[in-house]
Amino acid sequence: MQEVNIESYLRDQVKKRGGKALKFISPGWRGAPDRIVLLPGARVAFVELKAPGEKLEPLQAKRAAELENLDFKVYCLDTIQKVDKFILEVFYGV
């Protein structure tokens, strides 16, 4: 499974539930997560997508920590199963 397939699946699953999984591009802030997920109820999550088994690069881990220090949730998803778990957590509190 390629990263692009996981990213498409995430986008589709979020959209089905009334959210937006927007491509997050931040010029001048390298290492930003791939997607900013806007959820009903004015909630926000950041998602870094990877191919199965891949890990965050050091700069990506630093950016994730910076966002988490601001009380944002940051997820690293590398499988369809992790996307499904993400959906359950952020939409249904499971």
C-alpha positions in Angstrom: 0.0 0.0 0.0 1.4 3.4 -1.0 1.2 6.6 1.1 -1.0 8.2 -1.6 -3.6 5.4 -1.2 -3.7 5.9 2.6 -4.0 9.6 2.2 -7.0 9.3 -0.3 -8.7 6.9 2.1 -8.3 9.3 5.0 -9.7 12.2 2.9 -12.7 10.2 1.8 -13.5 8.8 5.3 -13.3 12.3 6.9 -15.4 13.8 4.1 -18.1 11.1 4.6 -18.5 12.2 8.2 -18.8 15.9 7.5 -15.2 16.9 8.1 -12.4 18.3 5.9 -8.9 16.8 5.5 -7.1 19.7 3.9 -3.6 19.5 2.4 -1.5 21.4 4.9 1.2 23.5 3.2 3.1 26.0 5.3 5.8 27.8 3.4 8.7 28.6 5.7 7.8 25.8 8.2 9.3 22.6 6.8 8.3 19.4 8.4 4.6 20.4 8.8 2.1 17.5 8.9 0.5 16.5 5.5 -3.1 17.2 6.5 -5.0 19.4 8.8 -8.3 17.7 9.6 -11.2 20.0 10.5 -13.9 18.3 12.5 -17.4 19.2 13.4 -17.5 21.2 16.7 -14.6 23.4 15.8 -12.0 20.6 16.5 -8.7 20.3 14.7 -6.2 17.4 14.2 -3.0 17.2 12.3 -2.1 14.1 10.3 1.3 13.0 8.9 0.8 10.1 6.4 3.4 7.5 5.7 3.8 4.3 3.7 3.5 1.2 5.9 6.3 0.9 8.4 7.8 4.4 7.7 8.5 6.6 10.7 8.6 10.4 11.2 11.7 12.2 10.1 13.4 14.1 12.9 12.1 17.5 11.7 8.6 16.1 11.4 8.8 14.7 14.9 9.9 18.2 16.1 7.0 19.8 14.4 4.6 17.3 15.8 6.0 18.0 19.3 5.6 21.8 18.8 1.9 21.3 17.8 1.3 18.9 20.7 2.8 21.5 23.1 0.0 23.8 21.9 -2.5 21.1 22.8 -3.2 20.0 19.2 -3.5 16.3 18.5 -1.0 15.0 15.9 -1.4 11.5 14.3 1.1 9.5 12.2 -0.9 7.1 10.1 0.8 4.4 7.9 -2.0 1.9 7.4 -5.7 1.8 6.5 -6.3 0.2 10.0 -4.7 3.2 11.7 -6.9 5.6 9.6 -10.0 3.6 10.8 -8.8 3.9 14.4 -8.2 7.6 13.9 -11.8 8.0 12.5 -13.3 6.1 15.5 -11.3 8.3 17.9 -11.9 11.8 16.5 -15.5 11.3 15.3 -16.9 8.9 17.9 -14.6 9.2 20.9 -13.8 5.5 20.8 
